[in-house]
Each structure stands twice: as structure tokens, then as C-alpha cells.
Amino acid sequence: MQLNHAIIKKTNVRGQLMIKGIIFDMDGTILNTIDDITDSVNYALASMEYPLQTVHQVKMAVGSGAIQLIERVLPALSSKELVMKVFKIYQAHYDQNNSNKTGPYEGIMLLLNQLRTQGFKLSVVSNKYDHLVQELNEKIFNKYFDVSIGEIKGIPIKPAPDMIDKALKLLDLKKDEVLFVGDSEIDMLTATNAKLKSVGVTWGFRDQSVLEAHHADFIIHKPEELFNVIERMNRP
């Protein structure tokens, strides 16, 4: 497989540097994590004798962090105590089983390799717990990302802009030099709140209609199409 736009100029005709970095969401954007998440959700639910969830149901519940995921798969109005009990079972299982079935989407590794070769700074920002982001990054993407950030105590998660702002500072890039790539309404709202241009991807956990409803600046259907967006952004 070859990218259609393998050589991307990062300056316009006046010599002004344009897009210099890409920030990616993790789950549903660069990694297909849904089967491992579903397995751990159902392990926790089964241990408490609650109905199991389908992959589609779990897809619709992810995006806002692990505790919110458990809140959404439990019956409505479940107590905080129950949510936390099931969450702890889920998290313990997922900590040990987060890469059994997880892997990058088709074309992602080639995309990242091309971006790195061309000198773009790369980051991943996820609402997944930080230790899991670092673990998966090391296992699968260890040579690609300059900055990896997950949920850390004291820093509001997406769609708040704080995690993005931290990534920008560590990357030493300005907002207008970066694209944010994600698959969900949370990601599109994050880009809006952080004042970044957003790229919605349709191969993840949400449909194109969701991305459109949340004002994605660009929508792509294959990883290599990100180069079309970069090219468009870099036009004078």
C-alpha cells in the first residue's frame, strides 16, 4: 500500500510554515481497542450478574473515560457505590488484558511512518488512563509519538482543552500549526474548545453523521486521506 500524497510541503509560497504537528486520539482513531474493552466490560458485568453488552453497545458508551463507560453500561440510576465496584473489577481485568485483540487500524502504521519521515511532530491524547496510554504506546507505537498523554489526576479530560494544551506545550507548537484527529463527538468538541482544526475519521466508534453534527472541519475515510487535509491546509 502506498500513500497518494507521500511528499507534503510544509511551507506555502511565501515561505510561511504551516502544519507542523498532528495530535491523535487513541481508541477508535489509531487503535481498534473495542474487543478488549468489551471483553473486560462483560467480565465485570458477569461477575455482578448483570446483562452482557454487545460490541456496538460498548462502542456507543466509550469516549468519556472508564468510570463513565461503566455508568453507561449499568442500569440507569445505579448507585455510585455499584458503579465504583464494577469499575474496579473492569479496570483490574483490562489492565491485564488490554492488548489481547487490540491493534492499529489498517494504514495507520504507514501513515505514522510517513509523517515521521517528513518531520511532523506527533502526539496522542486520550481519555484512557495515562498508564494504559503509555503501555500501549510502548507496545505498538514506541518510535512514532513525541508526546503521549492520558487521564492524569488534576487535569480535566477531553472535551476540556487542558490535555491538548499540555501536549502543545510539550511539542512546542502553536494551535494553528496542529491538526487534531479523532473519531467521536468528544474529539470534535475537544478541538473546538482547544481552538484547533479537527479531522474526524469514519473508521472508528462513531458514524460520519455524528462527526458532521459536531462540526468536524474535515472528515476522512482512510488514514492516507490525512495528507489531503495537510495539503489543503498548507495552500497559500
C-alpha positions in Angstrom: 0.0 0.0 0.0 1.3 3.4 -0.9 0.1 6.8 0.1 -1.1 9.1 -2.7 0.5 12.1 -1.2 3.8 10.9 0.1 5.7 14.2 -0.2 4.0 17.1 1.6 5.4 20.6 1.6 5.1 22.3 5.0 5.5 25.8 3.6 3.4 27.9 1.4 4.7 30.0 -1.5 5.6 32.9 0.9 7.7 30.6 3.0 5.4 30.6 6.0 5.5 27.4 7.9 2.1 25.8 8.2 1.0 22.4 9.7 3.9 21.1 11.8 2.2 18.6 14.1 -0.7 16.1 14.4 -2.4 15.2 17.7 -4.3 11.9 17.5 -7.0 10.4 19.8 -6.2 6.8 20.6 -9.3 4.5 20.9 -11.2 4.3 17.6 -8.7 6.6 15.8 -5.3 4.9 15.7 -6.1 1.7 17.7 -9.1 -0.6 17.4 -9.5 -1.4 21.1 -13.2 -2.2 21.2 -12.9 -6.0 21.5 -10.6 -5.9 24.6 -12.7 -3.2 26.2 -15.9 -5.2 25.5 -14.4 -8.3 27.0 -13.4 -6.5 30.2 -16.8 -4.8 30.4 -18.6 -8.1 30.2 -16.2 -9.8 32.6 -17.1 -7.1 35.2 -20.8 -7.2 34.4 -20.9 -11.1 34.6 -19.1 -11.0 37.9 -22.0 -9.0 39.3 -24.7 -10.9 37.4 -25.7 -8.0 35.1 -26.6 -8.5 31.4 -23.7 -8.5 29.0 -23.2 -5.8 26.4 -22.7 -6.1 22.6 -19.7 -4.6 20.9 -22.0 -2.0 19.4 -23.4 -1.0 22.8 -19.9 -0.7 24.3 -18.8 1.4 21.2 -21.6 3.9 22.0 -20.6 4.0 25.7 -16.8 4.7 25.3 -15.2 8.1 24.9 -15.5 9.9 28.2 -13.3 7.8 30.4 -13.6 4.4 32.1 -15.9 5.4 35.0 -18.4 7.0 32.6 -18.2 3.8 30.5 -19.3 1.7 33.4 -22.0 4.2 34.3 -23.4 3.8 30.8 -23.4 0.0 30.7 -25.1 -0.4 34.1 -28.8 0.0 34.6 -29.9 3.6 34.8 -29.7 5.3 38.2 -27.2 2.7 39.5 -25.6 3.9 42.8 -22.2 5.4 42.8 -21.1 2.6 45.1 -22.2 0.0 42.5 -20.5 1.9 39.7 -17.2 2.1 41.5 -17.4 -1.6 42.5 -17.9 -2.7 38.8 -15.4 -0.2 37.6 -12.7 -1.6 39.9 -13.4 -5.1 38.5 -13.3 -3.8 35.0 -10.1 -1.9 35.4 -8.3 -4.8 37.1 -9.2 -7.0 34.2 -8.5 -4.5 31.5 -5.1 -3.7 33.0 -4.1 -7.3 32.3 -6.0 -7.8 29.0 -5.7 -4.5 27.1 -3.8 -5.8 24.1 -5.2 -9.3 23.5 -7.2 -8.3 20.5 -6.1 -4.6 20.1 -4.1 -3.4 17.1 -3.7 -0.4 14.8 -6.3 0.2 12.1 -5.2 -0.7 8.6 -3.0 2.0 7.1 -2.1 3.7 10.5 1.4 2.4 10.8 2.2 3.5 7.2 0.7 6.9 7.9 2.7 7.5 11.1 5.9 6.3 9.4 5.3 8.8 6.5 4.5 11.6 8.9 7.7 11.0 11.0 9.8 10.7 7.9 8.6 14.1 6.7 9.4 15.7 10.0 6.0 16.2 11.6 5.7 16.2 15.4 3.2 13.6 16.6 1.2 13.2 19.8 -1.6 11.0 21.2 -4.1 12.5 23.7 -6.6 10.1 25.1 -9.2 9.9 27.9 -7.8 6.4 28.6 -5.8 6.3 31.9 -2.3 7.5 31.4 -0.6 4.3 32.4 -2.6 2.4 29.7 -1.8 5.0 27.1 1.9 4.7 27.9 1.8 0.9 27.9 0.0 0.6 24.5 2.2 3.3 23.0 5.3 1.5 24.1 4.0 -1.9 22.8 2.7 -0.7 19.5 3.9 2.8 18.6 7.1 3.2 20.5 9.0 5.1 17.8 6.3 7.4 16.5 5.0 9.7 19.2 6.9 12.6 20.7 4.2 13.1 23.4 1.6 10.7 24.8 -0.9 11.9 27.3 -3.8 10.0 29.1 -6.0 10.8 32.0 -3.9 12.1 34.9 -5.3 13.3 38.3 -5.7 17.0 38.4 -6.0 17.6 34.6 -9.6 17.7 33.2 -10.1 15.1 30.4 -11.5 15.8 26.9 -13.6 17.7 25.8 -11.8 20.2 28.1 -8.8 21.6 26.3 -6.3 21.1 29.1 -4.8 17.9 27.8 -4.4 19.4 24.3 -2.8 22.5 25.8 -0.3 20.3 27.7 0.6 18.4 24.5 1.1 21.7 22.6 3.4 23.0 25.2 5.5 19.8 25.2 5.5 19.7 21.4 6.5 23.4 21.4 3.8 24.1 18.7 1.1 26.8 18.3 -2.5 26.0 17.8 -2.5 27.0 14.2 0.4 24.6 13.5 -1.5 21.5 14.6 -4.4 19.3 13.5 -6.4 17.2 15.9 -7.6 13.8 14.6 -10.3 11.8 16.3 -13.4 9.6 15.8 -16.0 10.9 18.2 -18.1 13.8 19.3 -15.8 14.2 22.3 -12.9 14.7 20.0 -14.7 17.3 17.8 -15.7 19.2 20.9 -12.2 19.0 22.2 -10.8 20.5 19.1 -13.4 23.3 19.2 -12.6 24.0 22.9 -8.8 24.0 22.2 -9.2 26.1 19.1 -7.7 23.5 16.8 -8.8 22.4 13.3 -10.5 19.0 13.6 -10.2 15.9 11.4 -12.9 13.3 12.0 -12.3 9.7 11.0 -15.1 7.4 9.9 -13.4 4.0 10.6 -13.7 4.4 14.4 -16.5 4.2 17.0 -18.9 6.9 15.6 -20.7 7.4 12.3 -20.0 10.2 9.9 -23.3 11.9 10.9 -22.0 12.3 14.5 -18.8 14.0 13.3 -20.8 16.3 11.0 -23.2 17.2 13.8 -20.3 18.2 15.9 -18.7 20.4 13.3 -15.7 18.4 12.1 -13.6 20.7 9.9 -12.6 17.8 7.8 -13.8 14.2 7.5 -11.6 11.3 6.2 -12.4 7.7 5.4 -8.9 6.2 5.1 -5.7 7.1 7.0 -3.9 8.3 3.9 -6.5 10.9 3.3 -5.0 12.9 6.1 -2.4 14.0 3.6 -5.1 15.6 1.5 -6.1 17.7 4.6 -2.5 18.7 5.3 -2.1 19.7 1.6 -5.2 21.8 1.7 -4.2 23.5 5.0 -0.8 24.3 3.5 -2.2 26.1 0.5 -1.5 29.9 0.4 
